[in-house]
Amino acid sequence: FPVTITGMATIKNNLVVCGAGGTNEAIREESGTCTLSTNHYFARSGALSWRWNGVSQSTLAAWKAASGQDATATEGNPLLTAGYYPKNNSPLIGAGIHINYNRDLEGKQRLNPPSIGAYEFVEERVVR
């Protein structure tokens, strides 16, 4: 399912993964005011798409141009472990921006710049 925005939202440093089957629509902005920045998008199969003001965009470049958002967004395989941690060669490592969250989902200290996604890259996690 896409991330659907219907009000005010700020979406930064997120990894958005679209699964196999169904829609690969990553973001659907229906109405409201949103700020998107430094996100990473990946489709397990098929092509990604984004919707802005009711118009579908089939490439990340078109999404950026139509929305005026996510200028630093990237797409592609995030290279994660089976536990969803960034591998040591992941494009997510150090690709985020500082947003006043100093800890990741497990309480590990965020680096500066931080990794994109819920988990900061930490060498000890690579073995998981």
N, C-alpha and C positions, 0 to 999 in steps of 0.2 A: 504494500500500500504506500502511496506517496505521502510525504509530509505535506499536509493541507493547512494553509494559512487563511484564517478568516477574521483575524483581528490583528492587534499589534503583536509583533514577534521579533525577536532578535535571535538569529541562528548563526553561530560562529564556531569554527573549529570542529565541525561535526563530520563524521564519516557516515554517508548515506549509502547503504547497500540495498540494491533491488534484487529480489530473489528470482529464481527460475519460475516461469509461468506467470500468468496474469499480466498486470501492467508493469512497465519499467519506467513509469513516470516518477521521477525523483522528487520534484517539488511541484505543488499545485497551489498557486496564489489565487485565491478566490476573491477576496476583498480585504481591505484593511491596509495597514502600514507595516512594512516589515524591513528588516535590515539583515542581509545575508552577506557573510564574508568568510573567506578562507575555509571553505568546506571542500570535501573530497567525495566524489561520486563514483560508484561502481555498479555495474550490472553483471550478475553471475552468468547470464546468457542474454543474447539479444542486445538491442540498442537502448540507450537511455533517452528519455525525453523530459522536458520541463514545460509547465503551463504557466503563463503570465497573462493576467487580464483576459482569460478565456481563449488565448491563442497558444497552441502547442508549438514548442521549439524543439527541433530534433538534434541540435548540437549544443555543446556547452558554449561555444562562441556566440551562437544565436541567442541563447538564454541570457548571457551576459549583456549583449547588445539590447535586447528587448526590455530587460528588467532594470538595467543600470545597477545591478547587484552582483555580488560574488566575483568581483574583478580578479581576485587572486585564487579563485576556485580551480581545482584540478580534477581529473578523472583518470580511472584506470585501476588495475589490480592493486589493492592496498598492501599486499604481501603480509598476511597475518598468520599467526600460529593457529593451531586447532582451538586454543582457548581465547582467540580473538585479540591477542596481544601483537603489536607490531614486531615483525622480524627485524633483524639487524640491518637489512637492506630495504626496509619499507620506505616508500616516498612520504609517509606520514610523519616520520621522525624530524623534529625541528621545523616542521612546515606550518605550524600554527602561529597565532598572534596572542600576545598577553591579554587576558580578559578578566583579571582579578580573581581567578580560581586557581589557588596555589596547590591544590591536591587533585589527584585523579580519582576515579571511581573506587579504588582500593585504598585511598589515603596516601599514596606515594607522592612525594614532592614533584611538582611540575618543573620542568627545565625552562629556560628562557633563551630562545623561543620554545614553546611547548610542542609536543606531538599533537597532531589532529586526532580526534577520537576520544573515547572514554578512558583509555589507558596511556599513561606516559611510557615511553620506551625506557626500559631498565634492563641492562645486560642479563641479570639473573632470571628474568622472565622468559628469555629466549628458549630455554630448555623445556618449557611447558608444552 
